[in-house]
Amino acid sequence: MILKSAMSLDGRIATRTGDSKWITSEQARAYAHRIRSEVDCIIVGGNTARIDDPSLTARLGNKTYYPTRVVLTATGDLPAGLKLFAKPGEAIVAVGPNANTQALRKLESAGARILTLEDAGGRPSIRDLMRKLAELGNLSVLIEGGGEVAASALEEHVVDKVLYFHAPRIIGGRDAVPSVGGLGAELVSESVSLRDMKIRRFGRDVAVEGYVEYAERTAVIPNEREESQPTE
């Protein structure tokens, strides 16, 4: 799975008002469409779907590609008129076990397939989503946002590769939207790192691409530590 994001130098994917158009250049966005055309499936979160109303298609010259489009949302409370439901190809809404049944019926009427996922600490399990997507034949997956979906994917260790576009601008603001949400690492040594990195230029933007290495988190339980001490 590829985790892709477009952000400012200070790691923001939207301003405090939710505005995100356009952080990166046309050249960077064109390359992102090329990546979209090479995958089976694109995933966004519910907030991204509601605020941006993306089509999640891939446009290359005069051709348009229609990957499987997935919205990951705990409740399923999405507008039935979203653009991604009106495009050719399959649209999937992946929800948690306590999703709004009435909302899901409306989405099914709009042509969406519903996938109910296992719970993972109070939110839908993205690892379970990967299993279900693979069963449906979606073997290459691109996550496009937002920050909470990115956090879930990293926390559940399903990301293989990262593609981050950085624009030479600073958005700032404590309430601006970060590229990765969640709780994050407690220690720098527990953070996710990259290997085999490539850096590319797209106009004024810089793209950082690399494969993910997850840190081992080793917590010492006090009682076990005490029991392991030699006795006199």
N, C-alpha and C positions, 0 to 999 in steps of 0.2 A: 504494500500500500504506500502511496505517495501522499505526503502532507504538504500542500501548497498554500502559500499565503503571500499577500502583497501588503507592505507596511512602510511606515515612515522610519527614519533612522532611529527614533526612540521606541520602535516596536509597536506602534499603534495602527490598527486596521480601520479605525473610524474615529471621528471626533466625539466629543461629549454629547453632541446632538444626534449622533448616528450617521452623519454624512461620511461617505467613503468614495465618492466619485469626483475625480479619479485620482488615486494616490500615485499610481505608477504610470509610466508612459505608454503610448500606443504600441511601441515596439515590444515592450514587456508583455502587454496584453495579447499581442499577436502570437507570441511564443506560448503563452498560457493556452491559447486556443489550439495550438498544435499539440500540446500535451493532452488536452481534452479529447482530441480526435484519436488518440492512441490507447485510450483506456475503455474498459467495458462500462464503468459506472462512476458517477460523481456524487459525492455526499456533501450536503450542507446542513446546518442546524435550523431549528424552527425560527429563531430570530432573524437569521439571514434571509430565509424565505419570505418572512412577513415584511421586513423593512426594504430589502433590495428587489424582491420579486424577480429573481433571475430566471432566464430561460434554460440555462445549463446545457446549451448546445455548443457545438464547436464549428466555427466558421473559418474555412480556409479558401480564400479566393471566392469562387462562385459556388463552392460546395458547402453544404451544411451537414454535420454529423449529429446523430441523436443517441448519445449513450443513455444507459439506464440512469434515471435521476432519482435520488433518494433524499428525503428530508427526515432528519433524526429529531424527534420531539417527544418529550415525556407524555404530554397530554393529548396530542393530536389536534389541538385547537388551531387550525390553519384555515385561511380563506379558500373556499373551493374554486375561486376564480384565478388562482395563481397561474402564471404563464407556463410553468413546468408541467402542469396537468394538461395543457392544451396542445403540447407538442407531440409529434409522432414518437413512437417507442414507449417504453414502460416507465411509469412514474410510481415510486414506492414511498409510502409513509411508514417509517419504523418508529414504533411507540413502546412505552413502558407497559407493564402489566395492569396499571390502573388508569389507562387512558380513557378519555371521554367517549363513551359508546355512541352517543348521538352525533358527535362531531365526526367520528370515523365513518358512520353511515353516509354522511354528506360527501366525504372525500371519496368513498367508494363509488357513489353516484357520479362523481366528477371523473371517474376512470382510474383512480389510484388503487394500487394493491397495498393492503395493510399487512405489515409484519409485526407481530407482538414479540418483544424481546424480554429476556431475563432481566431481573433487577441487578444493578451493580452499585451498591451503596446509595440507593435513592434515585438513581437515574438509569435509563436504558443501557444495557450492556452493548458496547460497540464491538466487543469480541464476539458476542452471540450474533450480532448483525453480520460480521464478516463470514461466519459459518453459513448463515442463511443465504447470503448473497452468492457464496461459492456454490451452494446447492442449486441455485438458479442459473449458474453458468457465468457469473460475473467474477472473473479471476483477477483482473487488474482494476484497482480502485484508486480514485483520486479524492482526497478530502480538501474542500475549498473553504470551509469556515462554518462557524466563526470560532472565537476563542475557547468556548466551552467544549465544543466538539473536538477541537485540537487537543485540549487538555485530557479529555476522556480517552482519545486514541493513544496518547503518549502514556497515560497512567496504566492503561490496559495492555501496553506493549504490542500494539498491532501495526505501528508505523515502521516501515522498512527504510524509507527514503524521505528526505526533506528537500523542498524547493522553496526558498524564501527570496522574494523580490524586495529589495530595499530602495526606496526613493530618497533623493537628497532633500528631504524636508523634515521639519520637526513639528509635530502636532501639539504635544504637551497636554497637560491637564490630568488631574488625578482621576477624573471620571471618563476620560477617553477610553476607547475599547482596546485592550491588549491583544496581541496576536495569540497568546496562550493564556487561558484563564485558569480556573481551578485553584487548588491550594498551592501547588508548586512544590518544589523540593525544600526540605527543611535545611539541608546542608548542600553546599556547592558540590561536594564529593558525590552526592546522590543525584545530581542533575544529568540530563541526557546530553551526550556528546556526539559529534559527527566524525566520521572517518572517510577517507577517499574523496575529499572535497574537490569541487570544481567551482571556480568563480568566473562569471561571464558578465559582459556589459551589454545593456540594451538601452541605447541612447544615454541618458543621464543616470539610468538605474543600474544597480548591481544585483545579480542573482547569485545566491549561495546554494549549492547543491551538494548533498552528501548523504551517506548511509548512517543509520542510527545505531548507536551503542548505548545500551541501558546499563546503568550502574547497579551494582549489587547493594541492596539495602539490608544491612545486618544490625538488627537491634538486639542488645544484650538484656535479657530478662534478669532483674536483680537476684531473684531466688536461685536461678540457675548459676549465676556468677558465684554466689556464696557457696553453693553446693560443690562447685568445681575447685574451690580453694583447698589446698592440702591441709589436713588436720594435724595437730601437734600431739 
